[in-house]
Amino acid sequence: MSPTSGGGPRAEIGVIGGSGLYSFLDDVVEVQVDTPYGPPSAPLTIGEVEGRQVAFLPRHGLGHTLPPHRVPYRANLWALQHVGVRAIFAPCASGSLQPDIHPEEFVVLDQIVDRTWGRETTYFDGPEVDHVSFADPYDPALRDVAVAACRQEGVPVHEHGTVVVINGPRFSTRAESQSYTDAGWHVVNMTQMPEAVLAAELAIPYAAIALITDYDVGLSGMAGIAPVTMDEVFATLERNATRVRAVLFRALGLLPST
């Protein structure tokens, strides 16, 4: 399933920007990539960080025009590998499901529960068939780098966390949210699947850093949590965009050369 490398600008590290992160580098080359799965969310932009070539792609498009169930995940991951990306950091907005995980903290995820449906979730639709190992969805070396970057930037970070991925674009009911909390899961998000498994199918190490935007509505032991709104989520993201960028830049600098 590996795309054939072509000419043009190359990158070794990819950053997939979540809600609120639609640009990353200033001095960039824009790269249009045609994929067998249609166009990616936006053109790639490639620039240099700490001597490394980095490709950035906004998951939801340049103006947040793509809801989570319409993000062209297969095209996005294929495009990044096409330009040479061998490691991906993927920040993502998430809600907290546990009272000790607070808004504006970061969680470096290590497990996934998939509750999405109706999405194109694999490159192996036949006649080529494979069943990739997905026991540990996130690359441990990249996770260590992400944790270290958060600590060096003074960002409150949880080193482990299970994300339950819902289909969206609606938020959870109180009953749904309560069930996720009772199951012991830590955060809820709408975009980690199939993004993470597609990276696995392409053999690209992948790590996600969840920025907590709110307490989810069914969180046990915290009565009276008001339903979150998109305006509140985007306000939190805007307040924290500088911290997200700082953590990513730090992580890129800490990443060992390959």
Secondary structure as the mmCIF struct_conf table of DSSP 4:
data_model
#
loop_
_struct_conf.conf_type_id
_struct_conf.id
_struct_conf.beg_label_comp_id
_struct_conf.beg_label_asym_id
_struct_conf.beg_label_seq_id
_struct_conf.end_label_comp_id
_struct_conf.end_label_asym_id
_struct_conf.end_label_seq_id
HELX_LH_PP_P HELX_LH_PP_P1 SER A 2 SER A 5
BEND BEND1 GLY A 7 GLY A 8
BEND BEND2 GLU A 12 GLU A 12
STRN STRN1 ILE A 13 GLY A 17
TURN_TY1_P TURN_TY1_P1 SER A 19 GLY A 20
BEND BEND3 ASP A 26 ASP A 27
STRN STRN2 VAL A 29 VAL A 31
TURN_TY1_P TURN_TY1_P2 PRO A 36 TYR A 37
BEND BEND4 SER A 41 ALA A 42
STRN STRN3 LEU A 44 VAL A 49
TURN_TY1_P TURN_TY1_P3 GLU A 50 GLY A 51
STRN STRN4 ARG A 52 PRO A 58
TURN_TY1_P TURN_TY1_P4 ARG A 59 HIS A 64
BEND BEND5 LEU A 66 LEU A 66
HELX_RH_3T_P HELX_RH_3T_P1 PRO A 68 ARG A 70
HELX_RH_AL_P HELX_RH_AL_P1 TYR A 73 HIS A 82
TURN_TY1_P TURN_TY1_P5 VAL A 83 GLY A 84
STRN STRN5 ALA A 87 SER A 96
BEND BEND6 GLN A 98 GLN A 98
TURN_TY1_P TURN_TY1_P6 PRO A 99 ASP A 100
BEND BEND7 ILE A 101 ILE A 101
TURN_TY1_P TURN_TY1_P7 PRO A 103 GLU A 104
STRN STRN6 PHE A 106 VAL A 108
STRN STRN7 GLN A 111 ARG A 115
BEND BEND8 GLY A 118 ARG A 119
BEND BEND9 TYR A 123 TYR A 123
BEND BEND10 GLY A 126 GLU A 128
BEND BEND11 ALA A 135 ASP A 136
BEND BEND12 TYR A 138 TYR A 138
HELX_RH_AL_P HELX_RH_AL_P2 PRO A 140 GLN A 152
TURN_TY1_P TURN_TY1_P8 GLU A 153 GLY A 154
STRN STRN8 VAL A 157 HIS A 158
BEND BEND13 GLU A 159 GLU A 159
STRN STRN9 THR A 162 ILE A 166
BEND BEND14 PRO A 169 ARG A 170
HELX_LH_PP_P HELX_LH_PP_P2 PHE A 171 THR A 173
HELX_RH_AL_P HELX_RH_AL_P3 ARG A 174 ASP A 182
TURN_TY1_P TURN_TY1_P9 ALA A 183 GLY A 184
STRN STRN10 VAL A 187 ASN A 189
BEND BEND15 MET A 190 THR A 191
HELX_RH_AL_P HELX_RH_AL_P4 GLN A 192 GLU A 201
TURN_TY1_P TURN_TY1_P10 LEU A 202 ALA A 203
STRN STRN11 TYR A 206 TYR A 215
TURN_TY1_P TURN_TY1_P11 VAL A 217 GLY A 218
TURN_TY1_P TURN_TY1_P12 SER A 220 GLY A 221
TURN_TY1_P TURN_TY1_P13 ALA A 223 GLY A 224
HELX_LH_PP_P HELX_LH_PP_P3 ILE A 225 VAL A 228
HELX_RH_AL_P HELX_RH_AL_P5 MET A 230 LEU A 254
BEND BEND16 LEU A 255 LEU A 255
HELX_LH_PP_P HELX_LH_PP_P4 PRO A 256 SER A 257
#
